[in-house]
Amino acid sequence: RLVDDFMTGKTSWKWNISNSCVLEYEEVLLREGVSSPVVEAFLGDLLVRATRIRIPRNFRPLAVDPDDDIFAELAMAANADCVVTFNVRDLLPVTRFGIAVVTPAEFYRII
């Protein structure tokens, strides 16, 4: 529901992305069996609508899972209020920087 709202412009929040995050989204979606044309269309639309953030320096290691460091770095570089993820446990270390880590359902209640 959050993705649908974002893609149709029905949001008051912004989706921050970095090159590394886009590559991770692509890898995960393809691994989960989403077809390549659908992944390409989704990421293309996301790149048009989302706020691109340049990661100025490497903050690693931050997350419990090293593959999630890119999302922690993005949150820090974007000065984000929160990270929205189903993988809360692995990103909890960013809370020490004042960034909340919430599930999509929790975020939807917040907004």
Residue pairs with C-beta under 8 A, 6 or more apart in sequence:
1 104
1 108
2 84
2 104
2 107
2 108
5 11
6 13
6 15
6 49
7 45
7 46
7 49
9 49
11 111
12 111
13 111
14 50
14 51
15 46
15 49
15 50
15 51
16 50
16 51
16 52
16 53
16 74
16 75
16 78
16 80
17 46
17 47
17 50
17 51
17 52
17 53
17 74
18 52
18 53
18 54
18 55
18 70
18 73
18 74
18 77
20 55
20 70
20 73
20 74
21 70
21 71
21 74
22 43
22 46
22 47
24 67
24 70
24 71
25 43
25 46
26 39
26 43
29 38
29 39
29 42
30 36
30 39
34 42
51 78
53 74
53 77
53 78
54 77
55 70
55 73
55 74
55 77
56 77
58 73
59 69
59 72
59 73
59 76
60 66
60 69
60 73
61 69
62 69
62 72
62 73
62 76
62 93
62 94
63 69
63 71
63 72
63 90
63 91
63 93
63 94
64 89
64 90
64 91
64 92
64 93
65 87
65 90
68 87
68 90
68 91
71 83
71 85
71 91
72 83
72 91
72 93
72 94
74 80
75 82
75 83
75 94
75 99
76 94
76 97
76 99
80 99
81 99
81 100
82 99
82 100
82 101
82 102
82 107
82 110
83 91
83 94
83 99
83 100
83 101
83 102
84 102
84 103
84 104
84 107
85 91
85 101
85 102
85 103
85 104
86 103
86 104
88 101
88 102
88 103
91 101
92 101
94 101
95 101
102 110
